[in-house]
Amino acid sequence: MIKRIIMTFILFFILFSFTAVPSKTAAQTFADVNASYRAYDEIIYLAQGNIVSGNNGNYYPDKAVTRAEAAVMLGRVLGLNGSKMKTSFKDVSSSSFASGFIQSAANKGIINGFTDGTFQPEKFVTRGEMALFISRAFGYGSKLTMAGASSQLMERGIAQGMANGDF
């Protein structure tokens, strides 16, 4: 069960783009994702688990994921405190929908900001960053580089690289 959650979660973070907009309840169907969509089952699985949600009945499956949205999804999977709070990052307001998850994940060493004291919540998360976050979150290595984290996920069969050898 936990492996399915991790694999589904990682599949979306690393292989597909999608959005995680906060809502009180996750929709189980989305107007812009029909049953023939390549990741329909995974989207519905994550929505039913309240890990992802749409906005106004849509899911926006081709939208890139921001660092704030990634923190929210990771936080939901891990059961972190998502209550809005003051953060240690100068660009994340306590009123941000993701502030609680960002700070909770930072406190656990899962995510980090930049040397200038920012988190850059609206910046799109890269595959390498997500590999690093996921590896830290699930105990695959806390001191890994992005390349090391990517390798860890590929060795475990959780993620795969591109045909040309890139991650």
C-alpha positions as CSV (number, residue, x, y, z in Angstrom):
1,M,0.0,0.0,0.0
2,I,2.7,2.5,1.0
3,K,4.7,1.5,-2.1
4,R,1.7,2.3,-4.3
5,I,1.3,5.7,-2.7
6,I,5.0,6.5,-3.1
7,M,5.1,5.2,-6.7
8,T,1.9,7.1,-7.7
9,F,3.1,10.2,-5.9
10,I,6.5,10.1,-7.6
11,L,5.1,9.2,-10.9
12,F,3.3,12.5,-10.9
13,F,6.0,14.6,-9.5
14,I,8.7,13.3,-11.8
15,L,7.0,12.2,-14.9
16,F,4.0,14.5,-15.3
17,S,3.1,18.0,-14.6
18,F,0.0,18.9,-12.6
19,T,-1.3,21.3,-10.1
20,A,-2.2,21.1,-6.4
21,V,-4.6,23.9,-5.6
22,P,-5.8,23.9,-2.0
23,S,-9.4,23.0,-1.4
24,K,-11.4,21.5,1.5
25,T,-12.3,18.4,-0.4
26,A,-10.6,16.8,-3.4
27,A,-12.8,16.2,-6.4
28,Q,-12.9,12.6,-7.6
29,T,-13.5,13.6,-11.2
30,F,-12.3,16.5,-13.3
31,A,-13.8,18.1,-16.4
32,D,-10.4,18.2,-18.1
33,V,-9.3,14.6,-17.3
34,N,-11.3,11.8,-18.9
35,A,-10.8,8.1,-18.4
36,S,-8.7,7.8,-21.5
37,Y,-6.1,10.3,-20.2
38,R,-2.6,8.6,-19.7
39,A,-2.6,9.1,-16.0
40,Y,-6.3,9.1,-15.2
41,D,-6.1,6.3,-12.6
42,E,-3.2,7.9,-10.7
43,I,-4.9,11.3,-10.7
44,I,-8.1,9.9,-9.3
45,Y,-6.1,7.8,-6.7
46,L,-4.3,10.9,-5.5
47,A,-7.5,13.0,-5.5
48,Q,-9.3,10.4,-3.5
49,G,-6.5,10.5,-1.0
50,N,-6.7,14.3,-0.8
51,I,-3.1,14.6,-2.0
52,V,-4.1,16.7,-5.0
53,S,-7.1,18.7,-5.9
54,G,-8.3,20.7,-8.8
55,N,-9.7,24.1,-9.2
56,N,-13.3,24.9,-10.4
57,G,-13.8,21.3,-11.4
58,N,-10.6,21.1,-13.5
59,Y,-7.3,19.5,-12.8
60,Y,-5.0,21.2,-15.3
61,P,-2.8,18.1,-15.9
62,D,-0.3,19.8,-18.2
63,K,0.5,22.7,-15.8
64,A,3.9,22.7,-14.3
65,V,4.2,22.2,-10.5
66,T,5.5,25.0,-8.4
67,R,7.7,24.5,-5.3
68,A,4.8,25.6,-3.1
69,E,2.5,23.0,-4.7
70,A,5.2,20.3,-4.3
71,A,5.5,21.2,-0.6
72,V,1.8,20.9,-0.2
73,M,1.6,17.5,-1.9
74,L,4.6,16.1,0.0
75,G,3.1,17.5,3.2
76,R,-0.2,15.8,2.6
77,V,1.4,12.5,1.8
78,L,3.5,12.7,5.0
79,G,0.7,14.1,7.2
80,L,2.7,17.3,8.0
81,N,1.2,20.3,9.7
82,G,-0.5,22.3,6.9
83,S,-1.8,25.1,9.1
84,K,-0.8,28.5,7.9
85,M,2.2,29.8,9.9
86,K,5.2,32.1,9.9
87,T,8.1,30.6,7.9
88,S,11.8,31.0,8.0
89,F,11.7,32.1,4.3
90,K,11.5,35.8,3.6
91,D,9.3,35.2,0.5
92,V,6.7,32.9,2.1
93,S,4.0,34.8,3.9
94,S,2.2,33.3,6.9
95,S,-1.0,33.8,4.8
96,S,0.2,31.6,2.0
97,F,-1.8,28.5,1.4
98,A,1.4,26.5,1.5
99,S,3.2,28.2,4.4
100,G,2.5,25.4,7.0
101,F,3.6,22.6,4.7
102,I,6.6,24.5,3.5
103,Q,7.8,25.2,7.1
104,S,6.9,21.7,8.4
105,A,8.9,20.1,5.5
106,A,11.8,22.5,6.0
107,N,11.8,21.7,9.8
108,K,12.2,18.0,8.9
109,G,15.0,18.7,6.4
110,I,12.9,17.5,3.4
111,I,12.9,20.8,1.5
112,N,15.2,23.7,1.6
113,G,15.4,27.2,0.3
114,F,18.1,29.2,-1.3
115,T,21.2,30.9,0.1
116,D,19.5,34.3,-0.1
117,G,16.9,33.2,2.4
118,T,14.1,32.6,-0.1
119,F,12.1,29.5,-0.9
120,Q,10.9,30.8,-4.3
121,P,7.4,29.2,-3.9
122,E,6.2,30.2,-7.4
123,K,9.3,28.8,-9.2
124,F,8.6,25.5,-11.0
125,V,10.1,22.5,-9.3
126,T,12.6,20.5,-11.4
127,R,12.7,16.7,-11.6
128,G,16.0,16.8,-9.8
129,E,14.6,18.9,-7.0
130,M,11.6,16.5,-6.6
131,A,13.9,13.5,-6.6
132,L,15.8,15.1,-3.8
133,F,12.7,16.1,-1.8
134,I,11.2,12.6,-2.3
135,S,14.4,10.8,-1.3
136,R,14.6,12.9,1.9
137,A,10.9,12.5,2.6
138,F,11.0,8.7,2.4
139,G,14.4,8.2,4.0
140,Y,16.3,7.2,0.9
141,G,19.1,9.6,1.9
142,S,19.2,13.0,3.5
143,K,22.6,14.2,2.2
144,L,22.2,13.2,-1.4
145,T,22.8,15.5,-4.4
146,M,20.1,15.8,-7.0
147,A,22.0,13.3,-9.2
148,G,22.3,10.9,-6.2
149,A,18.6,11.2,-5.3
150,S,17.7,10.6,-9.0
151,S,19.8,7.5,-9.0
152,Q,18.3,6.2,-5.7
153,L,14.8,6.5,-7.2
154,M,15.8,4.8,-10.4
155,E,17.6,2.0,-8.6
156,R,14.4,1.4,-6.6
157,G,12.3,1.3,-9.7
158,I,10.3,4.3,-8.6
159,A,11.4,6.6,-11.3
160,Q,13.0,6.3,-14.7
161,G,15.2,8.4,-16.8
162,M,14.8,9.5,-20.4
163,A,15.8,7.4,-23.4
164,N,18.9,9.6,-23.9
165,G,20.2,8.8,-20.4
166,D,19.1,12.1,-18.8
167,F,16.9,12.1,-15.8
